[in-house]
C-alpha cells in the first residue's frame, strides 16, 4: 500500500523528470519537500518495489536507429535464464525477457529487442545472438517494427 505522500511522489514522477540540472531537487521543491527527505522516500519506494526504476526512454528513431526488430528465440528451458542474461547484457539489446510459449503456434520463449541504422545492421546483431545461443536455440525469427508505439509506464489517476 502507498500513503498520500507516496502517491504525490509517484504522480509527480510519472510524467517524467523536469529538464533541469537538478531534477530531483525541482520535484522535491514542487512537492514542498526537502530534497534529502524526497530522495530517502524515493529510495524506500524503490526498495519496496513500488517503483521499479527511473530511466530514460529515448526515441530511437531520432537517434538514427530506424530499423528495429524484436528477435524471438526457442531456447532450451534449462538454459534460457543463463543465456537470456548474456543476451540482455549485450550493448545493442535494449530489453530482453523470457515469456511462456503458446504452442503449437508460437514456440518462442526468449525475446530480445535490437535496434540498428538499417535491417542489415539488425541482422548482424541477430547473428551475434545466434552464435551465443548455439545449440540451445531450436528456432528463431524476427519481427520488425513498422511504427513507433507510445511507451509509458503505469499511470496513477490523480485524485480530485
Secondary structure by P-SEA (a helix, b strand, c coil): cccaaaaaaaaaccccccccccaaaaaaaaacccaaaaaaaaaaaaaaccccbbbbbccccccccccccbbbbbcccccaaaaaaaaaacccccccbbbbbccccccccbbbbbbcccaaaaaaaaaaaaaaaccccccbbbbbbccccccccccccccc
